[in-house]
Amino acid sequence: MSPFVFALKRLVRRPLFVGMLVIYVIAVAFAGNVGKEIRLPPAGVFDGSKSEESGRIVSYLTANGFVACESPEAMIELVGKGQLDCGVIIPENLVALMAQNDLDGQISWVVSPTSYVPELYKDHAAAAIFREHAPFITAKLFDGTEVPQEKVFQEYEKMFSEGYAFSLDNILMEGGIRPEDASRRSLVMGVSAILLCAIIFAFCADIADTSFREVVCRIGLAKAITVTVIPGLIVRMILAACAGGVALLLADASDLIVPLLIYIVLLTGVAVMLSGLLRNVRLIYTLLSVVVAGSVALCPIYTDLALTSPVLAAVRYFFPPYWMWPLAENRLIGALAAILALLGGIALLVLRYAVIGKHRLRTRV
């Protein structure tokens, strides 16, 4: 019987591996569909001034992810419930405050512990308010000159007659990702990377089990490697690759298929290394739980915590699921690393059993 057919039959007799791959496909496909619906929660704005200037501020903000609220109390309640991410309250005496150049601390900002991106919305509000405040600041510079304040405001109105003084356009480079697709892509990458890491590590752990040692003692290390280990790894990688390809197609992320294939080979190599280094299956499962928990925290799925600390940016490279992100941009280097990891894992396995474990490469005839 072919070693590959034998390896496939072994997997069929242990349906947990196939079952986990099916769950993986469903989870990634679901993540892709859910990711399409992910949007930033809106922010709120209450206009207490009801002036021409505040009207333009509200008009700009509502075009950039804000919704107008009827009262400060209603907005605060919605922020507390999580229906609004945050909110800004424009004071009644806005125009007088701008004329006196006394806006510092006068704009009320409403946030909650669950606010997601309040700083982003705060930047939008600051830009809109500064647009209205700028003419007042400039007019002060002409005090005592022949230039009347009205002339300054007229010039600003001409400048802004076609819209705001500046705007930002997203220019998509070749191979780039549109902002609206970034959150969905990160979610798909995170779910795929973490689940595949758990599946491959768990099913390479049997190499460290006592059953494999019994096989080595019975048929010799060389035959155990060539007849059971290598065919088993190849069959598992093929099945994982097929599941990964189907999952990414269902999640509308076909551009990630090649990085995923490299990732599967790289994970397999690292898993074999761990099986060669760790003598106890329980240690591998314990390590796996730490890797999964750490990856959920450090991978840039919803937000990138590593931006807050250079230490986190370095530490996350020790968590295999994060490797999906560099692999998406460095496929050639990743492919080379994957091949070296797989060869190194098998070499380390041989070293453990032949040199350290004193197992013979071949059984005595």
Secondary structure, DSSP 8 states (H G I E B T S, - for coil): --HHHHHHHHHHHSTHHHHHHHHHHHHHHHHHHHHHH-----EEEEESS-SHHHHHHHHHHHTTTEEE-S-HHHHHHHHHHTSSS-EEEE-TTHHHHHHTT--TTTSEEE--TT-S-HHHHHHHHHHHHHHHHHHHHHHHHTTTSSS-HHHHHHHHHHHTTTS-S--------TT---HHHHHHHHHHHHHHHHHHHHHHHHHHGGGGSHHHHHHHHHH-HHHIIIIIIHHHHHHHHHHHHHHHHHHHHHTT-GGGHHHHHHHHHHHHHHHHHHHHH-S-HHHHHHHHHHHHHHHHHHSSSSS-GGGG-HHHHHHGGGSGGGGHHHHHH-HHHHHHHHHHHHHHHHHHHHIIIIIIS---SS---
